[in-house]
Amino acid sequence: MGKGFKGLFTGGLFGFALGLLFAPQKGDETRKKVKEVLDTAKGKAEEFKGRMEKKN
């Protein structure tokens, strides 16, 4: 379950980031959105990791 979720999460994150990069926007706006998405994903991943560590 862990490996599959990790792969799915990572693939989704990369797909979303690539979608933002190819969207017709200014570079500054795109970089800002990518940074926001990555920061949010990092926070959620750390939260998930903490919950998993508490279960074990």
Backbone atoms as SQL, in Angstrom:
CREATE TABLE atoms (id INTEGER PRIMARY KEY, chain TEXT, resi INTEGER, resn TEXT, atom TEXT, x REAL, y REAL, z REAL);
INSERT INTO atoms VALUES
  (1, 'A', 1, 'MET', 'N', 0.828, -1.196, 0.000),
  (2, 'A', 1, 'MET', 'CA', 0.000, 0.000, 0.000),
  (3, 'A', 1, 'MET', 'C', 0.864, 1.248, 0.000),
  (4, 'A', 2, 'GLY', 'N', 1.916, 1.280, 0.780),
  (5, 'A', 2, 'GLY', 'CA', 2.772, 2.453, 0.887),
  (6, 'A', 2, 'GLY', 'C', 3.470, 2.805, -0.415),
  (7, 'A', 3, 'LYS', 'N', 4.032, 1.786, -1.070),
  (8, 'A', 3, 'LYS', 'CA', 4.746, 2.031, -2.329),
  (9, 'A', 3, 'LYS', 'C', 3.804, 2.523, -3.413),
  (10, 'A', 4, 'GLY', 'N', 2.638, 1.905, -3.500),
  (11, 'A', 4, 'GLY', 'CA', 1.670, 2.293, -4.523),
  (12, 'A', 4, 'GLY', 'C', 1.176, 3.715, -4.316),
  (13, 'A', 5, 'PHE', 'N', 0.894, 4.067, -3.059),
  (14, 'A', 5, 'PHE', 'CA', 0.438, 5.425, -2.762),
  (15, 'A', 5, 'PHE', 'C', 1.525, 6.433, -3.061),
  (16, 'A', 6, 'LYS', 'N', 2.737, 6.102, -2.682),
  (17, 'A', 6, 'LYS', 'CA', 3.870, 7.013, -2.920),
  (18, 'A', 6, 'LYS', 'C', 4.054, 7.254, -4.419),
  (19, 'A', 7, 'GLY', 'N', 3.988, 6.196, -5.209),
  (20, 'A', 7, 'GLY', 'CA', 4.142, 6.326, -6.659),
  (21, 'A', 7, 'GLY', 'C', 3.008, 7.124, -7.282),
  (22, 'A', 8, 'LEU', 'N', 1.797, 6.849, -6.823),
  (23, 'A', 8, 'LEU', 'CA', 0.640, 7.575, -7.337),
  (24, 'A', 8, 'LEU', 'C', 0.726, 9.057, -6.983),
  (25, 'A', 9, 'PHE', 'N', 1.096, 9.348, -5.755),
  (26, 'A', 9, 'PHE', 'CA', 1.229, 10.733, -5.294),
  (27, 'A', 9, 'PHE', 'C', 2.312, 11.461, -6.081),
  (28, 'A', 10, 'THR', 'N', 3.462, 10.811, -6.233),
  (29, 'A', 10, 'THR', 'CA', 4.576, 11.428, -6.965),
  (30, 'A', 10, 'THR', 'C', 4.208, 11.668, -8.425),
  (31, 'A', 11, 'GLY', 'N', 3.590, 10.685, -9.050),
  (32, 'A', 11, 'GLY', 'CA', 3.179, 10.836, -10.446),
  (33, 'A', 11, 'GLY', 'C', 2.167, 11.949, -10.626),
  (34, 'A', 12, 'GLY', 'N', 1.211, 12.022, -9.707),
  (35, 'A', 12, 'GLY', 'CA', 0.211, 13.090, -9.767),
  (36, 'A', 12, 'GLY', 'C', 0.839, 14.455, -9.604),
  (37, 'A', 13, 'LEU', 'N', 1.790, 14.548, -8.687),
  (38, 'A', 13, 'LEU', 'CA', 2.473, 15.819, -8.449),
  (39, 'A', 13, 'LEU', 'C', 3.258, 16.265, -9.682),
  (40, 'A', 14, 'PHE', 'N', 3.986, 15.347, -10.286),
  (41, 'A', 14, 'PHE', 'CA', 4.747, 15.694, -11.492),
  (42, 'A', 14, 'PHE', 'C', 3.820, 16.065, -12.645),
  (43, 'A', 15, 'GLY', 'N', 2.737, 15.337, -12.791),
  (44, 'A', 15, 'GLY', 'CA', 1.776, 15.646, -13.846),
  (45, 'A', 15, 'GLY', 'C', 1.170, 17.027, -13.678),
  (46, 'A', 16, 'PHE', 'N', 0.821, 17.355, -12.451),
  (47, 'A', 16, 'PHE', 'CA', 0.256, 18.668, -12.171),
  (48, 'A', 16, 'PHE', 'C', 1.278, 19.772, -12.448),
  (49, 'A', 17, 'ALA', 'N', 2.507, 19.562, -12.001),
  (50, 'A', 17, 'ALA', 'CA', 3.564, 20.558, -12.227),
  (51, 'A', 17, 'ALA', 'C', 3.826, 20.747, -13.721),
  (52, 'A', 18, 'LEU', 'N', 3.846, 19.658, -14.477),
  (53, 'A', 18, 'LEU', 'CA', 4.050, 19.779, -15.924),
  (54, 'A', 18, 'LEU', 'C', 2.889, 20.517, -16.584),
  (55, 'A', 19, 'GLY', 'N', 1.681, 20.262, -16.109),
  (56, 'A', 19, 'GLY', 'CA', 0.517, 20.979, -16.626),
  (57, 'A', 19, 'GLY', 'C', 0.647, 22.473, -16.404),
  (58, 'A', 20, 'LEU', 'N', 1.134, 22.846, -15.248),
  (59, 'A', 20, 'LEU', 'CA', 1.332, 24.276, -14.963),
  (60, 'A', 20, 'LEU', 'C', 2.418, 24.863, -15.857),
  (61, 'A', 21, 'LEU', 'N', 3.473, 24.097, -16.066),
  (62, 'A', 21, 'LEU', 'CA', 4.587, 24.605, -16.870),
  (63, 'A', 21, 'LEU', 'C', 4.187, 24.841, -18.323),
  (64, 'A', 22, 'PHE', 'N', 3.285, 24.036, -18.835),
  (65, 'A', 22, 'PHE', 'CA', 2.879, 24.172, -20.228),
  (66, 'A', 22, 'PHE', 'C', 1.635, 25.033, -20.414),
  (67, 'A', 23, 'ALA', 'N', 1.087, 25.540, -19.337),
  (68, 'A', 23, 'ALA', 'CA', -0.084, 26.414, -19.422),
  (69, 'A', 23, 'ALA', 'C', 0.340, 27.771, -19.986),
  (70, 'A', 24, 'PRO', 'N', -0.523, 28.405, -20.759),
  (71, 'A', 24, 'PRO', 'CA', -0.164, 29.700, -21.352),
  (72, 'A', 24, 'PRO', 'C', -0.236, 30.834, -20.320),
  (73, 'A', 25, 'GLN', 'N', 0.846, 31.019, -19.592),
  (74, 'A', 25, 'GLN', 'CA', 0.947, 32.081, -18.597),
  (75, 'A', 25, 'GLN', 'C', 2.338, 32.693, -18.665),
  (76, 'A', 26, 'LYS', 'N', 2.496, 33.770, -17.941),
  (77, 'A', 26, 'LYS', 'CA', 3.822, 34.359, -17.818),
  (78, 'A', 26, 'LYS', 'C', 4.689, 33.440, -16.963),
  (79, 'A', 27, 'GLY', 'N', 5.971, 33.460, -17.200),
  (80, 'A', 27, 'GLY', 'CA', 6.907, 32.612, -16.464),
  (81, 'A', 27, 'GLY', 'C', 6.873, 32.849, -14.966),
  (82, 'A', 28, 'ASP', 'N', 6.790, 34.118, -14.563),
  (83, 'A', 28, 'ASP', 'CA', 6.762, 34.433, -13.132),
  (84, 'A', 28, 'ASP', 'C', 5.541, 33.823, -12.456),
  (85, 'A', 29, 'GLU', 'N', 4.395, 33.897, -13.117),
  (86, 'A', 29, 'GLU', 'CA', 3.163, 33.336, -12.548),
  (87, 'A', 29, 'GLU', 'C', 3.272, 31.817, -12.440),
  (88, 'A', 30, 'THR', 'N', 3.816, 31.204, -13.464),
  (89, 'A', 30, 'THR', 'CA', 3.960, 29.746, -13.467),
  (90, 'A', 30, 'THR', 'C', 4.895, 29.299, -12.362),
  (91, 'A', 31, 'ARG', 'N', 6.042, 29.952, -12.227),
  (92, 'A', 31, 'ARG', 'CA', 6.992, 29.586, -11.176),
  (93, 'A', 31, 'ARG', 'C', 6.379, 29.761, -9.792),
  (94, 'A', 32, 'LYS', 'N', 5.588, 30.813, -9.613),
  (95, 'A', 32, 'LYS', 'CA', 4.928, 31.045, -8.326),
  (96, 'A', 32, 'LYS', 'C', 3.946, 29.916, -8.017),
  (97, 'A', 33, 'LYS', 'N', 3.164, 29.506, -9.012),
  (98, 'A', 33, 'LYS', 'CA', 2.200, 28.423, -8.808),
  (99, 'A', 33, 'LYS', 'C', 2.897, 27.105, -8.520),
  (100, 'A', 34, 'VAL', 'N', 3.973, 26.814, -9.242),
  (101, 'A', 34, 'VAL', 'CA', 4.709, 25.576, -9.019),
  (102, 'A', 34, 'VAL', 'C', 5.279, 25.562, -7.603),
  (103, 'A', 35, 'LYS', 'N', 5.824, 26.684, -7.155),
  (104, 'A', 35, 'LYS', 'CA', 6.376, 26.762, -5.801),
  (105, 'A', 35, 'LYS', 'C', 5.283, 26.537, -4.764),
  (106, 'A', 36, 'GLU', 'N', 4.114, 27.126, -4.976),
  (107, 'A', 36, 'GLU', 'CA', 3.004, 26.945, -4.039),
  (108, 'A', 36, 'GLU', 'C', 2.576, 25.480, -3.981),
  (109, 'A', 37, 'VAL', 'N', 2.479, 24.854, -5.137),
  (110, 'A', 37, 'VAL', 'CA', 2.068, 23.446, -5.187),
  (111, 'A', 37, 'VAL', 'C', 3.102, 22.566, -4.489),
  (112, 'A', 38, 'LEU', 'N', 4.366, 22.805, -4.764),
  (113, 'A', 38, 'LEU', 'CA', 5.408, 21.992, -4.145),
  (114, 'A', 38, 'LEU', 'C', 5.465, 22.207, -2.637),
  (115, 'A', 39, 'ASP', 'N', 5.286, 23.441, -2.187),
  (116, 'A', 39, 'ASP', 'CA', 5.268, 23.713, -0.746),
  (117, 'A', 39, 'ASP', 'C', 4.091, 23.008, -0.074),
  (118, 'A', 40, 'THR', 'N', 2.932, 23.061, -0.708),
  (119, 'A', 40, 'THR', 'CA', 1.751, 22.389, -0.170),
  (120, 'A', 40, 'THR', 'C', 1.964, 20.880, -0.135),
  (121, 'A', 41, 'ALA', 'N', 2.498, 20.329, -1.214),
  (122, 'A', 41, 'ALA', 'CA', 2.745, 18.891, -1.281),
  (123, 'A', 41, 'ALA', 'C', 3.757, 18.460, -0.228),
  (124, 'A', 42, 'LYS', 'N', 4.771, 19.273, -0.027),
  (125, 'A', 42, 'LYS', 'CA', 5.785, 18.952, 0.981),
  (126, 'A', 42, 'LYS', 'C', 5.151, 18.913, 2.366),
  (127, 'A', 43, 'GLY', 'N', 4.313, 19.895, 2.668),
  (128, 'A', 43, 'GLY', 'CA', 3.641, 19.926, 3.957),
  (129, 'A', 43, 'GLY', 'C', 2.731, 18.730, 4.157),
  (130, 'A', 44, 'LYS', 'N', 1.985, 18.368, 3.127),
  (131, 'A', 44, 'LYS', 'CA', 1.088, 17.216, 3.223),
  (132, 'A', 44, 'LYS', 'C', 1.873, 15.920, 3.363),
  (133, 'A', 45, 'ALA', 'N', 2.993, 15.816, 2.666),
  (134, 'A', 45, 'ALA', 'CA', 3.819, 14.616, 2.768),
  (135, 'A', 45, 'ALA', 'C', 4.399, 14.477, 4.169),
  (136, 'A', 46, 'GLU', 'N', 4.843, 15.584, 4.758),
  (137, 'A', 46, 'GLU', 'CA', 5.380, 15.545, 6.113),
  (138, 'A', 46, 'GLU', 'C', 4.281, 15.192, 7.118),
  (139, 'A', 47, 'GLU', 'N', 3.087, 15.714, 6.898),
  (140, 'A', 47, 'GLU', 'CA', 1.955, 15.393, 7.765),
  (141, 'A', 47, 'GLU', 'C', 1.619, 13.899, 7.664),
  (142, 'A', 48, 'PHE', 'N', 1.582, 13.374, 6.449),
  (143, 'A', 48, 'PHE', 'CA', 1.299, 11.965, 6.232),
  (144, 'A', 48, 'PHE', 'C', 2.372, 11.089, 6.890),
  (145, 'A', 49, 'LYS', 'N', 3.619, 11.490, 6.737),
  (146, 'A', 49, 'LYS', 'CA', 4.719, 10.745, 7.339),
  (147, 'A', 49, 'LYS', 'C', 4.572, 10.715, 8.851),
  (148, 'A', 50, 'GLY', 'N', 4.220, 11.837, 9.444),
  (149, 'A', 50, 'GLY', 'CA', 4.017, 11.903, 10.886),
  (150, 'A', 50, 'GLY', 'C', 2.901, 10.980, 11.358),
  (151, 'A', 51, 'ARG', 'N', 1.807, 10.946, 10.594),
  (152, 'A', 51, 'ARG', 'CA', 0.700, 10.056, 10.953),
  (153, 'A', 51, 'ARG', 'C', 1.112, 8.594, 10.847),
  (154, 'A', 52, 'MET', 'N', 1.892, 8.258, 9.835),
  (155, 'A', 52, 'MET', 'CA', 2.337, 6.881, 9.662),
  (156, 'A', 52, 'MET', 'C', 3.302, 6.471, 10.779),
  (157, 'A', 53, 'GLU', 'N', 4.150, 7.405, 11.194),
  (158, 'A', 53, 'GLU', 'CA', 5.092, 7.101, 12.281),
  (159, 'A', 53, 'GLU', 'C', 4.350, 6.887, 13.594),
  (160, 'A', 54, 'LYS', 'N', 3.261, 7.625, 13.820),
  (161, 'A', 54, 'LYS', 'CA', 2.486, 7.449, 15.037),
  (162, 'A', 54, 'LYS', 'C', 1.796, 6.092, 15.055),
  (163, 'A', 55, 'LYS', 'N', 1.368, 5.608, 13.894),
  (164, 'A', 55, 'LYS', 'CA', 0.707, 4.303, 13.818),
  (165, 'A', 55, 'LYS', 'C', 1.667, 3.166, 14.131),
  (166, 'A', 56, 'ASN', 'N', 2.936, 3.339, 13.800),
  (167, 'A', 56, 'ASN', 'CA', 3.923, 2.269, 14.010),
  (168, 'A', 56, 'ASN', 'C', 4.499, 2.445, 15.346);
